[in-house]
Amino acid sequence: MASVTTNRSWLVPVFALFLATFAVCTAELIIAGLLPAIAHDLDVDIPTAGLLITGYALGVAIAGPILALLTTGVLRRILLIAVMAVFVAGNILCALSGTYWMLLGSRLLIACCQGLFFGVAMVIASRLAPEGRQGSAISLVLAGVTLANVLGVPVGTAIGNAYGWHTTFWVIAGAGAAALAVLVFLIPSAAEHKRGKDDLCAELRAAVQPAVLFCYGIVIMFMIAVFTLFAYLVPLLTTVSGVPLEYIPLVLFGMGFAGFFGNLAGGRLGDWSSNATMIGVLAIITVITFGMAAVVTRTWAMVAALWAAWLVGFGFLAPVQSRILKEAAAAPNFASTLISTAFNIGIASGAAIGGAAVAAGWGYATLPLIDASFLSLALVGTLLLTGYDRRRRAAVVASPAE
């Protein structure tokens, strides 16, 4: 696909996509920090409130690919603006919610747009960038995800603790409205693009390649592990690890800050070898998480373990996505949308598994062990993927002699 810009002017609209990504991901992740307050205010227990995470993730996972298929004839720029408008409306409804079911329904409305948002944003970013800079454009958009962890979640949690969780959603709606205005003015009409039926068939074929499907499975196991713990991290830290509630935003900030640098390191290492980086990251974070289970009642040891886990764990994200996009390079649009689906299947499953463990009376202290178990499965999957790659290379080498 030819670029529509050839100089640094492409950075301005791509930065607008970065801001929109920050707002969207903050809206998704903020619930974990507000979970106890929402549960108390809406008179539901913590596992029930956890469905706000599970339901959101399922909405992204299921609705994203369906909407991507249904909107193949819509201009990408128009679609992006429409999706952001729905995002703002959904967060206003969240801020106005006085019942659990209204909040859940509002969250589902936002979720239905998120998977589609990422697919469209990646297409536009790569189209805006000059030849050879598509990777940089996509990385800048994805930096919004990291910033949401570093800044959006801890600040949103602090606002919610100080002024009530409704205020947090008002702030997110305002941020989304600002991002929408920036997109309207900065995304050029030249970024618009429609995909035809032939393109869609090629993308479907690219997305179901064995190596791509393997990577989706690994992503799901990884995210189950992360959100089994993260969805219930605030009550775990406050009731088991003894972290004062007023320090929770600082803990989350430290985790996000560590994840920011871990993501950068993972991207660099992934350029060298995606498989080796994934194996190394998963092996190290599995050991850290098993260790976390041993120090879960020791306040600052637990916090240090969390920061270490986020530093190492965020190194997984860039290599696995790079691997998927490399395998589906001929037609990456639909495969890119399914990355978000895989992540959110894992998020939904992890939140549900963590909630079930707590509801069954296992206690928050068992969550790190469940986390480590699924990380072990992700590691095994990556080792199997590496073996598949070796067999595939051997088959290619042997085929001329046949």
C-alpha positions in Angstrom: 0.0 0.0 0.0 1.5 3.3 -1.0 2.0 6.0 1.6 0.1 9.2 1.3 2.8 11.3 2.9 6.5 11.4 2.3 7.8 13.8 5.0 7.5 14.2 8.7 4.0 15.6 8.4 2.7 12.1 8.9 3.7 12.3 12.5 1.0 14.8 13.4 -2.0 12.6 12.4 -0.4 9.5 13.8 0.1 11.3 17.1 -3.6 12.0 17.0 -4.2 8.3 16.7 -1.8 7.8 19.7 -4.0 10.2 21.8 -7.2 8.3 20.8 -5.6 5.0 21.7 -4.6 6.4 25.1 -8.2 7.4 25.8 -9.7 4.1 24.6 -7.2 1.9 26.6 -7.6 4.0 29.7 -11.4 3.4 29.6 -10.8 -0.3 29.2 -8.3 -0.8 32.0 -9.5 1.7 34.6 -12.1 -0.6 36.0 -9.5 -2.7 37.8 -8.5 0.3 39.9 -12.1 1.3 40.6 -13.5 -2.2 41.3 -13.9 -2.0 45.1 -15.5 1.5 44.9 -17.9 0.5 42.1 -18.9 -2.7 43.9 -19.6 -0.9 47.1 -21.5 2.0 45.5 -23.7 -0.3 43.3 -24.2 -2.9 46.0 -22.6 -5.9 44.3 -19.8 -8.2 45.4 -16.3 -8.0 43.9 -16.7 -11.1 41.6 -19.9 -9.6 40.1 -18.2 -6.2 39.6 -15.4 -8.2 37.9 -17.9 -9.0 35.1 -17.4 -5.3 34.0 -14.0 -6.5 32.9 -15.1 -9.8 31.6 -18.1 -8.5 29.7 -16.0 -5.6 28.2 -13.3 -8.0 27.0 -15.9 -10.4 25.4 -17.5 -7.4 23.7 -14.1 -6.5 22.1 -13.3 -10.1 21.2 -16.6 -10.9 19.6 -17.8 -7.6 18.1 -14.5 -6.4 16.8 -14.1 -9.0 14.0 -17.8 -9.0 13.1 -17.9 -5.2 12.8 -14.6 -5.4 10.8 -16.3 -7.7 8.3 -19.5 -5.7 8.2 -17.8 -2.3 7.6 -15.4 -3.3 4.8 -17.1 -0.9 2.4 -17.0 2.1 4.8 -14.3 4.7 4.4 -11.7 4.2 7.1 -11.5 7.9 8.2 -15.3 8.1 8.5 -15.4 4.8 10.4 -12.7 5.9 12.8 -14.5 9.2 13.6 -17.8 7.3 14.1 -16.2 4.8 16.4 -14.7 7.5 18.6 -18.0 9.3 18.7 -19.7 6.2 20.1 -16.8 5.8 22.6 -17.5 9.3 24.0 -21.2 8.6 24.2 -20.6 5.3 26.0 -18.4 6.9 28.6 -20.9 9.6 29.2 -23.5 6.9 29.9 -21.0 5.2 32.3 -20.7 8.5 34.2 -24.4 8.7 34.4 -24.9 5.1 35.5 -26.8 4.7 38.8 -27.2 0.9 38.5 -24.9 -2.0 37.9 -26.7 -3.1 34.8 -26.7 0.4 33.2 -22.9 0.5 33.8 -22.4 -2.9 32.3 -24.5 -2.0 29.2 -22.6 1.2 28.7 -19.3 -0.6 29.0 -20.5 -3.2 26.4 -21.4 -0.4 24.0 -17.8 1.0 24.2 -16.3 -2.5 24.0 -18.1 -3.2 20.7 -16.1 -0.4 19.1 -12.7 -1.0 20.6 -11.6 -4.0 18.4 -12.7 -2.1 15.3 -10.9 1.0 16.5 -7.6 -0.7 16.6 -8.0 -2.4 13.2 -8.9 0.9 11.6 -6.2 2.9 13.4 -3.5 0.5 12.3 -4.6 0.6 8.7 -4.7 4.4 8.7 -1.3 4.7 10.5 0.5 2.5 8.1 -1.1 4.3 5.1 -0.1 7.7 6.4 3.5 6.8 7.0 6.1 7.0 4.2 7.6 3.9 2.8 9.7 2.1 5.3 8.2 3.9 8.3 5.0 1.8 8.8 6.5 0.0 11.8 7.3 3.3 13.5 3.8 4.6 12.9 2.2 1.5 14.3 4.6 1.6 17.3 3.6 5.2 18.1 -0.1 4.2 18.0 0.5 1.3 20.4 2.5 3.6 22.7 -1.0 4.9 23.7 -1.6 1.5 25.3 1.5 1.8 27.4 0.7 5.4 28.4 -2.7 4.3 29.5 -1.0 1.9 32.0 1.7 4.4 33.0 -0.6 7.5 33.4 -4.2 6.8 32.6 -4.9 4.0 35.1 -3.2 5.4 38.2 -4.4 9.0 37.6 -8.0 7.7 36.8 -7.8 5.6 40.0 -6.7 8.5 42.1 -9.5 10.7 40.7 -12.0 7.9 41.4 -10.8 7.5 45.0 -10.8 11.2 45.6 -14.0 12.3 43.8 -15.9 9.2 43.1 -15.8 6.7 40.2 -18.4 8.6 38.1 -15.9 11.5 37.9 -13.3 9.2 36.3 -15.7 8.4 33.5 -16.5 12.1 32.9 -12.8 12.8 32.6 -12.4 9.9 30.2 -15.3 11.1 28.1 -13.7 14.5 28.0 -10.4 13.1 26.9 -12.2 11.0 24.2 -14.0 14.2 23.0 -10.7 16.0 22.7 -9.2 13.1 20.8 -12.2 13.0 18.5 -11.8 16.7 17.7 -8.1 16.1 16.9 -8.9 13.2 14.6 -11.5 15.2 12.7 -9.0 18.0 12.0 -5.8 16.0 11.6 -6.6 12.8 9.8 -6.5 13.7 6.1 -9.1 12.5 3.6 -6.2 10.8 1.7 -6.1 8.2 4.6 -9.5 6.9 3.6 -9.4 3.4 2.2 -12.0 0.7 1.3 -11.2 -3.0 1.1 -12.8 -5.1 -1.6 -14.0 -8.6 -1.5 -10.8 -10.0 -2.9 -8.8 -8.2 -0.2 -11.1 -9.6 2.4 -10.7 -13.2 1.2 -6.9 -12.8 1.3 -7.0 -11.4 4.8 -9.2 -14.3 6.0 -6.6 -16.8 4.6 -3.7 -14.9 6.2 -5.4 -14.9 9.6 -5.9 -18.7 9.8 -2.4 -19.8 9.0 -1.1 -22.4 11.6 1.7 -20.1 13.0 -0.7 -17.2 13.3 -3.3 -19.3 15.2 -0.5 -20.6 17.4 0.4 -17.1 18.3 -3.3 -16.2 19.1 -3.4 -19.2 21.5 -0.2 -18.0 23.2 -1.6 -14.5 23.6 -4.7 -15.9 25.2 -2.8 -17.9 27.7 -0.6 -14.9 28.6 -3.6 -12.6 29.1 -5.5 -15.1 31.2 -2.4 -15.2 33.4 -2.2 -11.4 33.6 -5.8 -10.6 34.3 -6.4 -13.5 36.7 -4.2 -11.3 39.0 -4.7 -7.8 37.6 -8.5 -7.8 37.7 -8.4 -8.3 41.5 -5.1 -6.6 42.2 -6.5 -3.8 44.3 -8.4 -6.0 46.8 -5.4 -8.4 46.9 -3.0 -5.6 47.7 -5.2 -4.0 50.3 -6.5 -7.1 52.1 -3.6 -9.6 51.8 -0.4 -7.6 51.1 -1.3 -4.7 53.4 -0.9 -1.9 50.9 -2.8 1.2 52.1 -5.5 2.3 49.7 -4.0 5.7 49.2 -0.8 4.1 47.9 -2.5 2.0 45.3 -2.2 4.7 42.5 1.6 4.8 43.2 1.9 1.1 42.9 -0.1 1.1 39.6 2.1 4.0 38.4 5.2 2.0 39.2 3.8 -1.0 37.3 2.9 1.1 34.3 6.3 2.9 34.3 8.1 -0.5 34.4 5.9 -1.8 31.7 6.7 1.2 29.4 10.5 0.4 29.5 9.8 -3.4 29.3 7.8 -2.8 26.1 10.6 -0.8 24.5 13.2 -3.5 25.4 10.9 -6.2 24.1 10.5 -4.4 20.8 14.3 -4.1 20.4 14.9 -7.8 21.4 12.1 -8.9 19.2 13.8 -7.4 16.2 16.6 -9.8 16.9 14.5 -12.9 17.5 10.8 -12.8 18.3 10.7 -16.5 19.4 13.7 -16.3 21.6 12.5 -13.1 23.2 9.0 -14.6 23.9 10.6 -17.7 25.4 13.0 -15.7 27.6 10.3 -13.3 28.8 7.8 -16.0 29.6 10.4 -18.1 31.4 11.5 -15.2 33.6 8.1 -13.9 34.4 6.9 -17.4 35.3 9.7 -17.6 37.9 8.8 -14.1 39.2 5.2 -14.9 39.5 5.8 -18.2 41.4 8.0 -16.1 43.7 5.2 -13.6 44.1 3.0 -16.3 45.6 5.7 -16.8 48.3 5.8 -13.1 49.3 2.2 -12.1 48.8 1.7 -11.2 52.5 4.9 -9.1 52.6 3.9 -5.6 51.5 6.9 -4.1 49.7 8.3 -7.5 48.5 5.0 -8.0 46.8 5.1 -4.5 45.2 8.7 -5.1 44.0 7.6 -8.4 42.5 4.8 -6.7 40.7 7.1 -4.1 39.3 9.5 -6.7 38.1 6.7 -8.8 36.6 5.4 -5.8 34.6 9.0 -4.8 33.5 9.6 -8.3 32.1 6.1 -9.1 31.0 5.5 -6.1 28.8 8.5 -7.4 26.8 6.2 -10.1 25.4 3.7 -7.8 23.6 5.8 -6.4 20.8 7.5 -9.7 19.7 4.3 -11.7 19.6 2.4 -9.0 17.6 5.4 -8.6 15.3 5.4 -12.3 14.7 1.7 -12.3 13.8 2.0 -9.4 11.4 5.1 -10.9 9.8 3.2 -14.2 9.1 0.2 -12.3 7.8 2.3 -9.7 5.9 0.5 -10.2 2.6 -2.9 -9.2 4.1 -2.5 -8.0 7.7 -5.7 -6.1 8.3 -8.1 -8.8 9.6 -5.2 -10.6 11.4 -4.4 -7.4 13.2 -8.1 -7.1 14.3 -7.9 -10.6 15.7 -4.9 -9.7 17.8 -7.2 -7.6 19.9 -9.7 -10.4 19.9 -7.1 -12.8 21.3 -6.0 -10.3 23.9 -9.6 -9.8 25.1 -10.5 -13.4 25.1 -7.6 -13.8 27.5 -8.7 -10.7 29.6 -12.3 -12.0 29.9 -11.2 -15.5 30.8 -8.6 -14.3 33.3 -11.1 -12.0 35.1 -13.7 -14.8 35.1 -11.2 -17.4 36.4 -9.9 -15.0 39.1 -13.5 -14.2 40.1 -14.4 -17.9 40.3 -11.4 -18.6 42.5 -12.3 -15.8 44.9 -16.0 -16.8 44.9 -15.0 -20.4 45.6 -13.2 -19.3 48.8 -9.7 -19.9 47.5 -8.7 -16.4 48.5 -6.9 -13.6 46.8 -3.5 -15.1 47.8 -4.0 -18.0 45.4 -4.2 -15.7 42.4 -0.4 -15.5 41.8 -0.2 -19.3 41.6 -3.0 -19.4 39.0 -1.2 -16.6 37.1 2.0 -18.6 37.1 0.2 -21.8 35.9 -1.2 -20.1 32.8 2.2 -18.4 32.1 3.7 -21.9 32.1 1.1 -22.9 29.5 2.1 -19.9 27.3 5.7 -20.9 27.6 5.0 -24.4 26.5 3.0 -23.0 23.6 5.9 -20.9 22.5 8.3 -23.8 22.7 5.9 -25.8 20.5 5.7 -22.9 18.0 9.5 -22.8 17.8 9.4 -26.6 17.1 6.8 -26.0 14.4 9.0 -23.3 12.8 12.0 -25.7 12.7 9.9 -28.4 11.0 8.6 -25.9 8.5 12.1 -24.7 7.7 13.3 -28.3 7.3 10.4 -29.0 4.9 11.3 -26.0 2.8 14.9 -27.1 2.6 14.0 -30.7 1.8 11.3 -29.8 -0.8 13.6 -29.1 -3.8 15.1 -32.6 -3.5 11.7 -34.3 -3.7 
